[in-house]
Amino acid sequence: MTYAKSGWTALADSTRRTIFDLLVERPWSVGELAHRLPVSRPAVSQHLKVLKDAGLVVDRPAGKQRIYRVDPAGLTALRAELDLFWSKTLAAYKVAAEQPSEEL
């Protein structure tokens, strides 16, 4: 199964959002995350791969484990996209609000 590499697409899945929320708190290993979630360890690994491919998390080796954490650069990119969206939306709202209303 192929996933889009967009951070927003990756976070569209509720399990991935939960994993991401946990990683915002602190770094976790796959096993620790699987223990906290109602999904298998392989499923957690797959979700982490999607988050990693989207640039939202990074990992580092720690013995036989990999420790995952939020990638600040990926979070900054998401924030920039959201800021751009709101800037465009507010500009369109300003234009609409400044137009004279038509009288019937």
N, C-alpha and C positions, 0 to 999 in steps of 0.2 A: 504494500500500500504506500502511495506517495503522498506526502504532505507538502503544502506550500511552505516556503521558508519565511513567511511573514510572522512576526511576533504576535500579531493580533490573531492570526489563524491558529497558531500554536496554543494560545490562551483561550481559544473558543471552547476547548474541551474542559469540562468541570474537574476531571481528575488532574489534568495538567495545571489548571489554576490552583488547585489545592497543593500540589507539589511545589509550584512556584511560590505560593504564600508561605509554605514551610521554609523554603530556601531563603526567603527574605529575612526570616528570623535568625537563621544561622546555617552554616554548611552542614550537610547530611551525607551519609553514605547511602547506597542503594538499599542495603539491608535495613538500615534505620528507617528509611522512608517506607519500605514495604511493611515493616512492623506497625507503622502508624496508619496505614491505608487498607481499605478492603479489596486490594488487588494484589496479584502475585508479584514476586520479585522480578520475573522477566517482563511483566507488564510495566512495572515502574521503570525498568531499564529502557523500554521502548518509548515511554513518555519522556524520559530524560533525553533520549536521542533527538526527539522532535524539538524539545526546548533548546537543546544545544545547537542543532541545525539552524534554528531560528535566531541564534545569537543571544539567547536570553540567559543561558547558564554556561559555566565552564567547569571543568573537572581537573583534579590532580590526583596522581597516584599516592596512596598511603598504604604501603605493604601490598596485600592482595586486594585491597579495596580501592575504590575511586571515591573521592569526596567531591560533591557538587556544591556549587554556590552560585548566586546570581552574578551575572556579568554586568558590571556597571555601565559598560559601553552599550550593551543591548538595551538596558533600561533607559539610558539617555536617548537612544534612537527612538524608542517607543514614545518617550515624552515629547521629543521633537515632532513626531508625526501627530500626536494629539494636539500640541500647541498650534501646528499648522492648520489642522482641522478647525479648531476653535477660532483662529484668526480669520479664516475664510468665512466661517459661519457668522461671526459677529460683523464682518464687513458687509455681508449680504443683508443681514438684519438692519444695519444702519442705512443702507440704500433704500430698503423697503420702508423703513420708518420715516425717512425724510421725503418720500414721495407724497405729493398732495393727495388727499383722499378724494375719490370721485363722489360727487353728490348726485343722488338720484332724483 
